[in-house]
């Protein structure tokens, strides 16, 4: 199924027959094996953070504190700025992942070269192994331009789990694992507590999508806020006129009524 506003060619392609490999070793082992210095690419730093796990409990649906802090930590540990990065590969499962990352990192809107492979919708990646390919291609790029820096990001689930790594042929001064426990605790502290599984009443749409199958329009899915401040999630019924209207008209902040029918939360526009 494909969710509006994206079409097929804006979604990740995971059913591909591809493979990738790289060898990771210490500097001392590379010296012992007499690996050519021109072929060595060093990990300068990496960081891993999660956004709030349940999407419905996030303060909003257009930001990612985790990707911002994750990348900034990696850059700080590498002792470089974003402007020092020559090559980027921002994880590109869907356009929103790239758009949110660009906004959080302060990457100029006009900058377009944000992938070294072509990205998940066009280059593809088997299952969840895409970053194996972005890493191997980044290695090639960095070998072609010695001492330049490359930044690779990854995410999983609903822009939930994030990772960032800085690479360069320039040897790193040192490598230390980043302790993210306090940063993660701060992100988690922003969790919305007032989610209800059984919403009843009027509210507004905070975000939404319309689901399409090969047979056509199926249903809409919204996350919204009731008038009492509670967050909720609800489906529409299979109403083609409603679904076309939701595709052709902006529905953010649109007022809705919500009730339960046959064990499901169902919304209607009001």
N, C-alpha and C positions, 0 to 999 in steps of 0.2 A: 504494500500500500504506500501511496505517496501523499504527503501532507502539504496542503496549501500553506504558504505561497510558493513552495518549491515544486519544480517539475522533475522528471526523472534525471535529467542531466545536471542537476544541481545537488544530487545526493551521492553519497559514497558508493563506490562499486567494490563489493567485497568478494564476489564470486569470480575470481580470476585465478589463473593457473600460473603462479609466479613463485620465485624463491629468492632468497637473499642471505648473505652471510658476511660476518666480519670477525676479526680476531682481536680480542682485548687482552692486553698484557701490561705489566709494569714497565717502567722505563729501564730498570735494571735487567729485566728479561730481554727487552729489545736490544740492549747493549750486548748481552751474553750471546744472543742469536745473530748479532751483527746485521740487524735490520737496517736497510738504507735510511738515512736520516730524512731524505726527501719523501719517503713513504709514510713516515710517522705522523699521526694526527693525535693530539693530546686532548684529553678531557680536562678542561680548566675548572669547571664546576657544574653541579647539577642540583636541582631542587624538586621536591615533590610536595604538593599540597592538594587538599580537597575543598571544593565549595560545599555548602550545606547539602547533605546527602539527599533529602527529600525535596524535590523541586517546589512542591506546594508550600514548603516552610521557608523559602528564601524571601528576603525583604523585597526583591523585585526580580524581573525576568530579563533584564537587559544589561546586567553587569556581572563581573566575575572577580571578586577580590582575590581569589586563589591564583588565577593566572597572572594577575598584576604583581602580587607579592612573590610568587614563584619565580618569575622571570627576573624581577629586580634583585632578588637574592642571588640568583645565578650570575647576573652581571656584576653585582657588587663583589662577590667572591672572586670573580675573574679580574677585578680591578679595571673594568672597561665600562663605557657608556653604550647606550643603544646606538648612538651615531657611529660607533666603532665597528658595528656588525656589518660585514660585507654581504653575507648570504643569509637568507631567512628560509625556514620551512615551518610555517604556521599550520598546525593540524587543521584539516579542512573537510571534516566529515559532512558539514552543511555550511552554507554561507554565514549563518548566524555565528558559528564558532570563530570564523575569521574576522567578522565584523566586530564582535565583542573583544577579541584579542587585540585588534588594531586600536580600538578605542581605549582599552585599559592600558596599553603600552605607550600610547601617544604616537603611534605611527601615522604619518601624514596620509590623508585620504587618497591623494593622487599616487601614492606608491603602490605599484601593481606587482612587482616581482617578489612575491611572498612565498614562493615554493621553488624548490630545486628539481622537483620531479614532474610537476604538472598537477599535483594534488589528488586527493582521493576520488573526486568525481571523474577524472580524466585519465590519470595514471593508474589509479586503483590500488588496492592492497588486500591480500587474502586475510579474511577474518579480522583480527585485531593486530596484525603484524605490520601495518603500514610503516611505522617508524624504523623498522629494519631497513626499509628501502630509502627513506629520507636520510638515514644516517649514512648508508653506503654511498649515496649520490653526493651527500655533503662532503664526505671524505675526498671524492674525486675533485670537487670544486676547490676545496682548500689546498689540495696538492698542486692544482694548476696555478694558484695564487698564494705562494708561501707567505706565512705570517699574517694572513687575513683571518678574520673570525667568522664563525658560523653559529647561528642560533636555531635550535630545533625545539619545537614544543609538541606535546602530545596531550590528548584528553580522552576521556572515556565516559560512558553513560551520557547523562544529559548536561554536558559541559560541567561535569562533576569532578572527576579525578584529573589532576594536571601534573605535568612534568616539563622541565626545561633543562637543556644542556647547552653549554658553550664549548665549542671545539676550535682548535687551531693547530697548524703545524708548528707554531711557536711553542716551545716547551713551557709548561705551567710552572710557576714558582713553587707551588705546593698544592696538595689536594686535601681538603678536610670535608667530612660529611657535615651537611648543614642540619642543625637541630631545629626543627620546625614546630616543636611541641607548643610553645607559647603562641606562635602565630596561628597555628591551627585552632587553638583554644579560643583565640580572639574571633576568628571567622565563625566558629560554631556558636559563639555567644550571641550572634545576631539572628539565631533561629526563631522563626515565627511560631508562637505557641498556640494560637487560637484557630487551628484548623478543625473543621467539622466534617465528619463523614456523612452526615445526614442533614444537609442544608434545607431549610424551608423559609420561603419569604422572597423579598426583593433584594437585588444587589446590582453589581456592575461587572462588566467583563474586564479583566486585567490582561489577559492574553488568550489567544485562540488559534485553532487550526481547523481546516476542513479536510477530512480524509477521503481520498479517492481510491477506488480499486479498478481493475481492468473492466469492470462492468459499469463504472461511472461513479457518481457521488454517493457516499455512504452515510456519513454523519459528521457533525461538528463536535469538537471537544473544547471546552473553555476552562480556564481557571479564573475565579472571580472573588469578589469581596461582598459579603452581605451588608445590609445597612447597619447591623450591629457590630461590624468590624471583623467578623469571622471569615476566614479564607475557605474556599470550597472548590471542588472540581465537579463538572457535570457534562453530560452528553446532550446532543439534540436527538430528536426523533429523525427518521429518514424522511425528510421533507425536502424535496428537490428545490422548491421555490425558495425556502429558507436558506438552503445551502448555497444556491446561486447568489442570493442576496448578500450572504456573508463573504463571498468571494469578490463580489463587485463593489461592495461598500465597506468603508472603514467601520470596524466594530469595537475598537478599543474604547472603554468607558461607557459602552452602550448599556442601558438598563435592561435587566432581565428578571424574570421570576423563576424560582427553582422549587421543585418538589420531587418526591420519590414515586416511581411507578415500576412495579414488578422488580423491586430490588435495585433499581438504578436511579441516579440523580439525573433528572431531566430539566433542561432550561427552555424557556420561551422568551422571545423578545417582547418588551412592553413599551 
